[in-house]
Amino acid sequence: MSVDVPFRTVIEPFRIKAVEPIAMTTRAERDALLAESGYNLFRLRAEHVTIDLLTDSGTGAMSDRQWAALLAGDESYAGSRSFERFESAVHRLTGYPHVFPVHQGRAAERILFEAVVRPGDVVPNNTHFDTTRANLEHLGGVACDLPAGADPDFGGNMDLVALERVLAGERRVPLVMMTLTNNAVGGQPVSMANLRAVRALCDRFGVPLFVDAARFAENAWLVKQREPGFASESPESIARAMFELADGCTVSAKKDGIVNIGGILATRRADWAKQFQVLLILTEGFPTYGGLAGRDLEAMAVGLIEALEPEYLRYRQATVQYLARGLVKAGLPIVEPPGGHAVFLDAARALPQVPSAELPAQALALELFREGGVRTVEVGTLMFGPAARHELVRVALPRRVYTASHVDWVIETAERVAARLGEIRGYRIVDEPPLLRHFTARLAPIG
Ligand code: F0G
């Protein structure tokens, strides 16, 4: 009997049918582009970027099946066939009977919180993503981050002791949320055991549980790889089990939905669904399109299924690991272990000569662009101000967009930057807006 010997090489499980040229620039051009942008990578024109690893959100490549589905989009105002296909895909994935399309993740957050949060309420989360926190605080809610840390396999878990303390406290808790994977702590996964324990605590205190499931497929895959008892289960059945533990979800489909725009709000609670529907109609649109075109719903219905294909997830994880190993070999320190969608460079360790006030993570991100046209994002003092706990550079991987040789380019860029780390100087802010300064601030090099 012949036995399949596993291949050492994990290939991109797709071939390329449409191509988009990317910019090749000279070092002198990149120097000029950086100066013109005010040393802010958000201010660059995307067509000047060679490899764009700013985010994995809305930047994925759709499949031929998704592009074909677009043409089948039913653009009827009410009762569109595309909604039925979208609804049944979400229902099959989550088991939730009430499904609402929204234009992206933050719209789902806004509707959920507006329906159930009152000023002064506390919402615990393993860690709120920025938009989740902002939407909650906008309504007078208190965002309570309870990351467990410690566990190297499941760094996204929630601190159960702290959760119990919050649930037993004086303040009203309208719901608990779990972010899968936990983006704000580096895209680290949450274990099924932790999710079950959170559910049990929620049951004990009679509080509903929602998942922020933007990266549900990556979380399911990492559970399959790392958590005892799940190796033989399909990513689909693990994802289904995750959703079953919650009362509903908010989803930015721009990640594991593999679409350029779209989101989902879904629940098993009929009472909350009624409130969601009213708020949806107010700002997003009629419940069968919710701020999207019928064709967008078709693309999401296909993408949600493709994201759970084992060969795709194997390749996705292999790419992140390949990038992480390459960056370390190149001589740049990273946060270990890498997350599901990104590798984080530790700029505090890479540039000990640059104090936080002089934006070391921004300085490192700028050098990656100067050296190889690679765009990443600073997650440090520029983004969070003096409250920043780390000086990191997120190197996020869009889905199905770049090949292994693109990743090699990023690693070679890192090698060249690593060779001159000691010469890199900091930056100061010369102009900044009152809010979310990292998007538009202008900087200048120090010295
Ligand atoms: N929740 C998580 C965990 C996210 O990562 C994001 C977006 C959102 C919610 C909001 O979704 O952008 O569709 O409104 N994260 C992007 C990123 C922006 O770059 O990590 P959205």
Residues whose N, C-alpha, C, O or C-beta is under 5 A from the ligand:
A	BS01	F0G	T55 D56 S57 Q104 G105 R106 F129 T131 T179 T181 N183 D212 A214 S252 K254
